[in-house]
Amino acid sequence: MTVHLIKLCVGADDIADLAAWQAARLAEKKKLKQPQVLAHVTRMTPKRADELLDGGSLYWVMKGVIRCRQKLIGIEPFTDADGIGRCRLVLDNEIIPTRRQDRRPFQGWRYLAAKDAPRDVKKGDPEDDMPDEMRRELEELGLL
């Protein structure tokens, strides 16, 4: 059974910020002749790795709202230079916009059941290019 992770995306105001940051990281890795793999390092290793790698994604929360996701393609526990256990969440390069879903602040990551995950926004959907404030008002009115 597929399960997802949800994580705060600290420092990114929107999807474009996240994409720019990740593109810069990949360019830096290319310059250093390192594998061009996107990964997010966390302190804790998920215990439900098999379920996460069975089609799971990392859903990013930006400014209190789930905005997008990236497919999880690997989970690699390791020990850092200070001897502290860490986990590398290996991500697909594609950032997939999702319907917005409010989230309260939390630390670390949390599991997200597939039934609770927001659906993807497809190109051409009315909400694809809608300003955040307009989208929020329409959602409050129950129109989205």
VOPA-960807 format. One line per 4 residues: number of its first residue (from 1); their letters; for each residue x, y, z of N, C-alpha, C. Coordinates in steps of 0.1 Angstrom, whole numbers. Last residue first. Layout:
% residues N
NUM) a) X:Y:Z:X:Y:Z:X:Y:Z | ...
***
This chain:
% residues 144
144) llgl) -139:258:-55:-128:250:-59:-126:238:-50 | -160:269:-42:-160:269:-56:-149:261:-62 | -161:275:-15:-165:261:-19:-166:260:-34 | -151:297:-5:-165:298:-10:-170:284:-15
140) eele) -125:290:-1:-133:293:11:-148:293:7 | -117:288:-28:-117:275:-20:-126:278:-7 | -117:315:-35:-126:305:-42:-128:292:-34 | -97:324:-18:-111:329:-17:-121:320:-23
136) rrme) -75:310:-28:-79:308:-15:-93:313:-12 | -73:320:-55:-76:306:-52:-81:303:-38 | -67:347:-50:-79:343:-56:-83:329:-54 | -41:343:-38:-52:350:-30:-66:347:-36
132) dpmd) -26:331:-59:-29:324:-46:-41:330:-38 | -38:332:-93:-31:338:-81:-35:332:-68 | -37:304:-115:-45:313:-106:-37:319:-95 | -28:286:-132:-21:298:-131:-28:309:-123
128) depd) -44:263:-125:-30:262:-128:-22:275:-127 | -71:262:-120:-62:267:-109:-47:267:-112 | -82:252:-143:-84:266:-140:-75:271:-129 | -58:232:-161:-68:233:-151:-70:248:-147
124) gkkv) -36:234:-178:-49:238:-184:-60:238:-173 | -19:207:-164:-18:219:-173:-32:222:-179 | -33:196:-133:-29:194:-146:-28:207:-154 | -23:190:-101:-29:200:-109:-24:198:-123
120) drpa) -31:161:-81:-22:169:-90:-30:179:-98 | -47:161:-49:-45:156:-63:-36:166:-71 | -34:156:-17:-41:164:-26:-38:159:-41 | -39:127:4:-30:135:-5:-38:143:-15
116) dkaa) -54:109:17:-54:123:22:-46:132:13 | -50:84:6:-63:90:5:-64:104:9 | -23:80:13:-26:82:-1:-40:89:-3 | -12:96:42:-19:85:36:-23:89:22
112) lyrw) 19:106:51:6:112:45:0:100:38 | 42:111:78:35:102:68:22:109:63 | 63:139:81:52:131:86:47:122:74 | 94:154:92:85:150:81:74:141:88
108) gqfp) 103:182:112:106:170:105:97:167:93 | 75:198:128:89:196:126:92:183:119 | 49:220:115:54:208:122:69:206:120 | 22:242:110:36:240:111:39:227:119
104) rrdq) -7:230:92:-1:237:103:14:234:104 | -18:234:59:-11:225:69:-6:234:80 | -41:233:31:-35:240:43:-29:230:52 | -35:226:-1:-41:220:11:-33:226:23
100) rrtp) -39:230:-36:-34:235:-24:-42:228:-12 | -31:204:-59:-41:213:-54:-36:218:-40 | 4:205:-71:-8:198:-65:-18:209:-62 | 30:201:-95:21:210:-87:9:202:-83
96) iien) 58:183:-93:45:182:-98:36:191:-89 | 90:183:-105:82:189:-95:68:190:-100 | 114:159:-115:101:166:-118:94:170:-106 | 135:144:-104:137:158:-107:124:166:-110
92) dlvl) 128:124:-76:127:125:-90:129:140:-93 | 150:120:-47:138:126:-54:139:126:-69 | 159:104:-18:163:106:-32:150:109:-40 | 167:112:12:155:109:5:158:113:-10
88) rcrg) 190:100:34:189:107:21:176:103:14 | 194:103:68:187:96:57:186:105:45 | 218:97:95:209:106:86:203:97:76 | 235:95:125:227:88:115:218:98:108
84) igda) 266:110:131:252:111:133:245:104:122 | 293:113:128:289:101:133:274:100:136 | 301:135:114:301:136:128:296:124:135 | 297:128:87:311:130:92:312:131:107
80) dtfp) 268:106:89:275:117:85:289:118:91 | 256:75:77:262:82:89:270:94:84 | 225:68:61:239:69:62:243:76:75 | 198:54:41:203:58:54:219:58:54
76) eigi) 181:63:15:194:58:17:199:63:31 | 156:57:-7:158:61:7:171:54:11 | 143:68:-39:153:61:-31:153:66:-17 | 123:82:-51:129:71:-59:140:63:-51
72) lkqr) 94:99:-47:105:93:-40:110:81:-48 | 83:126:-67:83:112:-65:95:108:-57 | 72:156:-52:82:150:-60:82:135:-57 | 47:182:-52:53:169:-48:64:165:-57
68) criv) 32:212:-39:37:204:-50:42:191:-43 | 19:226:-18:19:232:-31:23:222:-42 | 3:229:12:9:219:3:8:225:-11 | 10:257:32:1:251:22:9:241:14
64) gkmv) 27:273:48:15:267:54:6:260:44 | 48:280:30:40:290:37:27:284:42 | 47:249:16:53:262:15:43:272:21 | 54:215:17:45:226:23:53:239:23
60) wyls) 56:189:-6:62:201:0:52:211:5 | 56:154:-4:48:166:-6:54:178:1 | 72:129:-20:74:139:-9:66:151:-13 | 54:98:-28:60:111:-31:63:119:-18
56) ggdl) 52:63:-38:51:74:-28:58:87:-33 | 55:39:-51:47:50:-58:45:62:-49 | 68:24:-31:58:18:-39:49:29:-45 | 84:37:-13:90:34:-26:80:27:-36
52) leda) 67:37:9:71:49:3:76:48:-11 | 67:10:16:54:16:12:57:30:5 | 94:6:23:88:-2:12:75:5:7 | 97:24:45:104:26:32:97:19:21
48) rkpt) 87:29:71:78:24:61:84:26:47 | 105:43:86:104:28:89:95:22:78 | 127:68:75:113:63:76:113:48:77 | 152:81:96:149:72:84:135:67:86
44) mrtv) 159:115:106:152:102:108:150:94:95 | 171:137:94:177:130:106:172:116:107 | 175:141:59:167:142:71:175:135:82 | 181:155:28:187:148:39:179:151:51
40) halv) 171:150:-5:168:158:7:173:150:19 | 185:150:-37:182:143:-25:179:153:-14 | 189:145:-71:184:153:-61:181:145:-49 | 219:138:-89:207:132:-82:203:142:-71
36) qpqk) 242:135:-108:232:146:-108:219:140:-102 | 273:127:-93:260:123:-98:250:133:-97 | 298:153:-100:291:144:-91:278:139:-97 | 314:173:-111:314:159:-117:309:149:-107
32) lkkk) 310:198:-103:319:190:-95:321:176:-99 | 291:206:-121:304:212:-122:315:204:-114 | 270:190:-112:276:188:-126:290:194:-127 | 265:202:-88:269:188:-88:276:185:-102
28) ealr) 256:227:-97:268:226:-88:274:212:-88 | 233:219:-110:244:226:-118:257:225:-110 | 218:210:-88:222:200:-99:233:206:-107 | 215:234:-74:222:222:-68:226:212:-79
24) aaqw) 200:248:-93:213:253:-89:221:242:-82 | 176:233:-93:184:235:-105:198:239:-102 | 168:238:-67:171:224:-71:180:225:-84 | 162:265:-68:172:260:-58:177:246:-63
20) aald) 142:266:-88:155:273:-90:165:268:-80 | 122:250:-75:128:246:-88:141:253:-91 | 116:267:-53:121:253:-51:128:248:-64 | 107:290:-66:118:291:-58:124:277:-56
16) aidd) 84:279:-79:95:285:-87:108:286:-79 | 67:274:-58:73:262:-66:85:267:-74 | 76:297:-31:67:290:-41:74:280:-49 | 94:303:-12:81:309:-11:71:302:-20
12) agvc) 117:284:7:110:286:-7:97:292:-5 | 124:281:33:132:290:24:127:292:10 | 114:248:38:118:261:44:127:269:34 | 89:231:33:100:235:24:104:249:29
8) lkil) 80:204:54:80:218:52:92:221:43 | 66:174:41:77:181:47:76:196:44 | 52:141:40:50:156:39:60:163:47 | 52:111:21:58:119:32:53:134:29
4) hvtm) 29:84:15:37:95:11:43:101:23 | 23:50:6:22:60:15:31:71:11 | 7:22:-9:15:34:-10:12:44:1 | 9:-12:0:0:0:0:9:12:0
***
